[in-house]
Amino acid sequence: MLQVDAVIGKRLASGVPLVGQVGQYIISAGGKRLRPALLLLVCGALGFRGEQRFNLAAVVEFIHTATLLHDDVVDESTLRRGRATANERFGNPASVLVGDFLYSRAFQMMLDANNVRVMEILADATNVIAEGEVLQLMNMHDAGLDEDGYLQVIRSKTAKLFEASARLGAVLAGVPAPLEHACADYGQALGTAFQVIDDVLDYDGDVAELGKNLGDDLREGKATLPLIAAMRRGSAEQRAVVRHAIETGALGELEHIVRIVRETGALDVARDAAAAEAQRAMQAARALPSNSHTQGLLQLAAQLLQRRN
């Protein structure tokens, strides 16, 4: 990961000062670096030790960071990773344009791999992510969204880059197709579990630990799994309260909504869904050679369910 950070620092360089300033601001905020870590773990599990793993790990982090910059503008977010978002600090135009820079820099870096399959995976992933963003936008304030519709969004918007990161490790290692598919399945399941837990924490987290404002999803009119489950399990009165909150994005009833989500057992429903995805990830990882890196992949899936931020 130190090698990846070195690549990130080097490739953030630009002759335009604001580009480096905004890029460095969001990259330096830290974050979990799960996607590059996933790529490195898969490479390690499959025995690939080439330098290209550091370059592509930085690529997926750049793509992820670009989506964050654009997301925060679309969602009008003010807090991420415990501090002001880039759009709050530098303004929306700078955030959007630096996000574009990171996307284009990522594609420049992909060329270093000199591998058409690598380009294909990352081009497909960025396209699917963009479609997921648009789909989520279309679903805003839709209280009729069901679990299948919710999963379609998060598997496009969040899980796709996890899937691509794991698949890239397999492609770099040159493994047979069945093993590549197992890696991709692991990444998709891990990314899905990650997002479901993230949505749980919007109603069961601590602002200091979470690094973002509680209720942000509700304000944006997102019908996430905790709300979908609460409407399915709650009384007619409880359903009406949740439905109105989703449709209006009003936070006046946030405390009431949190109580409903907890009282109906909706958080347990969502956690069970995340646990099922984590189990699916672990099952896929068992197809990989048995070594310390594969053990790390198994531990990552298991520990994801305990995350608090």
C-alpha positions in Angstrom: 0.0 0.0 0.0 3.0 2.3 0.5 4.0 1.6 -3.0 0.5 2.4 -4.2 0.4 5.7 -2.3 3.7 6.6 -3.9 2.2 6.0 -7.4 -0.9 8.1 -6.4 1.3 11.0 -5.2 3.4 10.9 -8.4 0.4 10.7 -10.8 -1.6 13.5 -9.0 1.0 15.9 -10.3 -0.4 18.6 -12.7 0.7 21.9 -14.2 -2.5 23.3 -13.0 -2.2 24.0 -9.2 -5.9 23.6 -8.4 -6.0 20.1 -9.8 -3.3 18.9 -7.5 -4.7 20.8 -4.6 -8.2 19.3 -4.8 -6.9 15.9 -5.7 -4.5 15.9 -2.8 -7.2 17.1 -0.4 -9.5 14.2 -1.0 -6.8 11.5 -1.4 -5.0 12.7 1.8 -8.3 12.3 3.7 -7.3 8.6 3.9 -10.2 6.3 3.6 -10.1 2.5 3.7 -8.3 2.0 0.3 -10.3 -1.2 0.1 -10.3 -1.5 -3.7 -6.5 -1.2 -4.2 -6.0 -3.5 -1.2 -8.4 -6.0 -2.8 -6.4 -5.9 -6.0 -3.1 -6.4 -4.2 -4.5 -9.3 -2.1 -5.7 -11.1 -5.2 -2.4 -10.6 -6.9 -0.7 -12.0 -3.8 -3.0 -15.0 -3.5 -2.4 -15.9 -7.2 1.4 -15.3 -7.0 1.7 -12.1 -9.2 4.5 -9.9 -8.0 4.9 -7.5 -10.9 5.1 -3.7 -10.5 2.0 -3.3 -12.6 -0.1 -4.3 -9.5 0.8 -1.0 -7.9 -0.1 1.0 -11.0 -3.5 -0.6 -11.4 -4.2 -0.4 -7.7 -3.7 3.4 -8.0 -5.9 3.4 -11.1 -8.9 1.9 -9.2 -8.4 4.4 -6.3 -8.4 7.3 -8.8 -11.6 6.0 -10.4 -13.2 5.6 -6.9 -12.0 9.1 -5.9 -13.5 10.6 -9.1 -16.8 9.1 -8.3 -16.7 10.5 -4.7 -16.0 14.0 -6.1 -19.0 13.7 -8.4 -21.2 12.0 -5.9 -20.8 14.7 -3.3 -21.8 17.4 -5.8 -24.9 15.5 -6.9 -25.8 14.6 -3.3 -25.0 18.1 -2.0 -22.9 16.5 0.7 -20.9 18.6 3.2 -19.1 16.0 5.2 -17.0 13.0 4.2 -14.3 11.1 6.2 -14.9 13.4 9.1 -14.1 16.7 7.3 -15.6 19.1 4.7 -16.2 17.5 1.3 -14.1 18.9 -1.6 -17.2 20.6 -3.0 -17.8 22.3 0.3 -14.2 23.4 0.5 -13.5 24.3 -3.2 -16.9 24.6 -4.8 -18.9 22.4 -7.2 -17.1 23.4 -10.4 -13.7 22.5 -9.1 -14.9 19.2 -7.7 -16.5 18.1 -11.0 -13.6 19.1 -13.1 -11.0 17.6 -10.9 -13.1 14.4 -10.9 -12.9 14.5 -14.7 -9.1 14.9 -14.4 -8.8 11.8 -12.2 -10.9 9.8 -14.6 -8.7 10.8 -17.6 -5.5 10.3 -15.6 -6.7 6.8 -14.7 -7.2 6.0 -18.3 -3.7 7.3 -19.2 -2.3 5.0 -16.5 -4.2 2.0 -17.8 -2.1 2.2 -21.0 1.0 1.3 -18.9 -0.3 -2.2 -18.5 -0.3 -2.7 -22.3 -3.1 -5.2 -21.9 -6.4 -4.9 -23.8 -8.2 -7.1 -21.3 -7.2 -4.6 -18.5 -8.6 -1.8 -20.6 -11.8 -3.7 -21.3 -12.4 -4.4 -17.6 -11.9 -0.8 -16.5 -13.8 0.7 -19.4 -16.7 -1.5 -18.7 -16.6 -0.8 -15.0 -16.6 2.9 -15.3 -19.5 2.7 -17.8 -21.5 0.5 -15.4 -20.7 2.8 -12.5 -22.0 5.8 -14.4 -25.2 3.9 -15.3 -25.6 3.1 -11.7 -25.3 6.7 -10.7 -28.0 7.7 -13.2 -30.2 4.8 -12.1 -29.9 6.0 -8.5 -30.8 9.5 -9.5 -33.9 8.2 -11.2 -34.8 6.3 -8.0 -34.5 9.3 -5.8 -37.7 9.9 -3.7 -39.2 6.7 -5.0 -40.8 5.0 -1.9 -41.9 2.1 -4.1 -38.4 0.9 -4.8 -38.1 -2.8 -3.9 -35.1 -4.8 -2.8 -34.3 -6.0 -6.3 -34.2 -2.4 -7.5 -32.0 -1.4 -4.6 -29.5 -4.2 -5.3 -29.4 -3.4 -9.0 -28.2 0.1 -8.1 -25.6 -0.9 -5.5 -24.2 -3.7 -7.7 -23.7 -1.1 -10.4 -22.6 1.9 -8.4 -20.5 0.4 -5.7 -19.9 -3.4 -6.2 -18.7 -3.0 -9.8 -15.4 -1.4 -8.9 -14.8 -4.0 -6.2 -15.5 -6.7 -8.8 -13.2 -5.1 -11.4 -10.4 -4.7 -8.8 -10.5 -8.4 -7.9 -10.8 -9.4 -11.6 -7.8 -7.3 -12.5 -5.6 -9.2 -10.0 -6.6 -12.4 -11.7 -5.9 -11.0 -15.2 -2.5 -9.8 -14.1 -1.7 -13.3 -12.8 -2.9 -14.9 -16.0 -5.1 -17.5 -14.3 -7.7 -19.7 -16.1 -11.2 -18.3 -16.7 -12.9 -20.2 -13.8 -10.5 -18.7 -11.3 -10.9 -15.2 -12.8 -14.7 -15.6 -12.4 -14.3 -16.7 -8.8 -12.2 -13.5 -8.1 -14.8 -11.4 -9.8 -17.6 -13.1 -7.8 -15.7 -12.4 -4.6 -15.3 -8.7 -5.4 -19.0 -8.3 -6.4 -20.2 -10.0 -3.2 -17.8 -8.0 -1.0 -18.8 -4.7 -2.6 -22.4 -5.5 -2.1 -22.0 -6.4 1.5 -19.9 -3.2 2.0 -22.7 -1.0 0.7 -25.5 -2.7 2.6 -23.5 -2.2 5.8 -22.9 1.4 4.8 -26.6 1.9 4.5 -27.2 0.3 7.9 -24.8 2.8 9.5 -26.8 5.7 8.1 -29.4 4.7 10.8 -27.2 3.0 13.3 -23.8 4.8 13.2 -22.0 7.5 15.1 -21.1 10.7 13.3 -17.6 10.8 14.8 -16.9 7.2 13.7 -18.8 7.3 10.4 -17.3 10.6 9.2 -20.5 11.8 7.6 -23.8 13.1 8.7 -26.4 10.6 9.8 -29.6 10.8 7.8 -27.8 11.9 4.6 -29.4 9.1 2.6 -32.9 10.1 3.8 -32.3 13.7 3.0 -31.3 12.7 -0.5 -34.5 10.6 -0.9 -32.7 7.2 -1.1 -34.8 4.2 -0.4 -32.1 2.0 1.1 -32.5 -1.5 2.4 -33.2 -0.5 6.0 -36.1 1.7 4.9 -37.4 -0.8 2.4 -37.4 -3.5 5.1 -39.0 -1.1 7.6 -41.9 -0.4 5.2 -42.3 -4.1 4.5 -42.4 -5.0 8.2 -44.0 -2.0 9.8 -47.6 -1.0 10.5 -49.6 1.1 8.1 -48.8 4.2 10.2 -45.1 3.4 10.2 -45.1 2.8 6.5 -46.8 6.2 5.9 -44.1 8.0 8.0 -41.2 6.3 6.1 -42.9 6.8 2.7 -43.4 10.5 3.4 -39.8 11.0 4.5 -38.4 9.3 1.4 -40.7 11.2 -1.0 -40.0 14.6 0.6 -36.4 14.2 1.9 -37.5 16.0 5.1 -35.3 15.3 8.2 -37.8 16.6 10.7 -38.9 13.0 11.5 -35.4 11.5 11.5 -35.5 10.4 15.1 -38.9 8.8 14.5 -37.6 7.1 11.4 -34.6 5.7 13.2 -37.0 4.3 15.9 -39.2 2.7 13.3 -36.2 1.2 11.5 -35.0 -0.3 14.8 -38.4 -1.4 16.2 -39.3 -3.2 13.0 -36.1 -5.2 12.9 -35.2 -3.6 9.6 -31.5 -3.3 10.6 -31.3 -7.0 11.3 -32.9 -7.7 7.9 -30.2 -5.6 6.2 -27.4 -7.1 8.3 -28.6 -10.5 7.4 -28.5 -9.5 3.7 -24.9 -8.2 4.1 -23.9 -11.4 5.9 -25.3 -13.6 3.1 -23.1 -11.5 0.6 -20.1 -11.9 2.9 -20.6 -15.7 2.9 -20.9 -15.7 -0.8 -17.6 -13.8 -1.0 -15.9 -16.3 1.3 -17.2 -19.2 -0.7 -15.7 -17.7 -3.9 -12.4 -17.0 -2.2 -12.1 -20.7 -1.3 -11.4 -21.4 -5.0 -8.1 -19.5 -4.7 -4.8 -21.2 -3.6 -4.5 -21.6 0.2 -2.0 -19.0 1.5 -1.8 -15.9 3.7 -3.2 -13.6 1.0 -6.3 -15.7 0.5 -6.6 -15.9 4.3 -6.6 -12.1 4.2 -9.4 -12.1 1.7 -11.5 -14.4 3.9 -10.8 -12.2 7.0 -11.7 -9.1 5.0 -15.2 -10.5 4.2 -15.8 -11.7 7.7 -14.7 -8.4 9.4 -16.7 -6.3 7.0 -19.8 -7.1 9.0 -18.3 -5.4 12.1 -17.4 -2.1 10.5 -18.6 1.1 12.2 -17.4 3.6 9.6 
